Amino acid sequence: ERLAILLEELGEAQQAIGKILRHGYHSWDPTILKVTTNRDDLAKELADVQYAINLLLGNDDIDQFTVAKRVAEKAGKIAPYLHHQVHL
C-alpha cells in the first residue's frame, strides 16, 4: 500500500513537471476558478511525494541512512552537469 501511494504521488509530480515544461512556472489552468500556478502545484505534489517517502522511512521499508548517503553521493555526481540552474 505504501509503495502504491508513492507511485501515485510520483505520477502526479511528473504531471506537474510536464505542465511547467510546456507552459512555464507562472502559468495556471484557466478552467479552474481558484488560481494556483504551476509552481504552486509542483510544490504541493512534491510535498505529497515527501510524505510518501516519510511513510516508507517511518515503517522501515527503506533505510534512512542509505537514503541520506545516496543524497550526498548524487549531489556530488550531478554538480558538474548542472549548467543552467544554481545547485546546492
N, C-alpha and C positions, 0 to 999 in steps of 0.2 A: 504494500500500500504506500509506503513512504517513497519508494522508487517511482511509483506511478505519479505521485504528487510532484516529485522533482521533474519527471519527464514532461508533464503537462505545463509546469511553470517555465521550463526551458523553451518549450514551443511558443508560449506566449511572449517570452522575451525576444525570441527570434522574429516574431511578427512585428514587435515594436521597433526593432533594429531595421527591419526591411522598410518600414514606413519612414524612418529617418533618412535612410539612404535614398529613397525615392523622392521625398518631399521636404526634407530638412528638419532640424530640431524644433523650429518655431512654428511649424505648420500644425494644423489640427483638423479633426473630422468635422466638416461643416454640417453634417446631418444630425449631430448631437448638440442639444441645447446648452449643456454645461461644457464650457470650453476648457479643455485641458490640452496642453501642447504635446507634441510627440516626445519632447524631453520629459515632461511630467509622466507620461505613460511608460517610458522606459524606466524611470526611477521606480515607479510602482511595481513593474514586472520584475525588476532586479531585486527589489525588496522581497517579493514573493519567492524568488529563487533562493535568496539568502535564508529565508525562513525554512524552505525545504532542506537546504544543506544543514541548517541547525538541527532539524529533526533527525537527520541521519547521524550527525555527530552526537546528539543527545541520547541516542539509542544504541550507540556503539556499532552502528552499521559501517562506519568509516572511522579511521583513527585521526584525531585532531592534529597529532604531531606529524604524521605523514603528510597531511594536507598542508600544514604550515611550512614544512620543509620544501614541499613542491612549489608552493607560492614563491618562496625565496629563490628557488632554482629558476623558475620561469621568469622572474623579474630580471635576473642576470642574463638569461639566454636571449630574451626578446629585446633588450635595450638597444643593441646595435641595429636592429631592424625598424625601430620607431623613427620615422623620418619627418612626419607631419604633425604629430602631437607631442606635447611635453610628456615625458614619462617620469614616474616616481621611482 
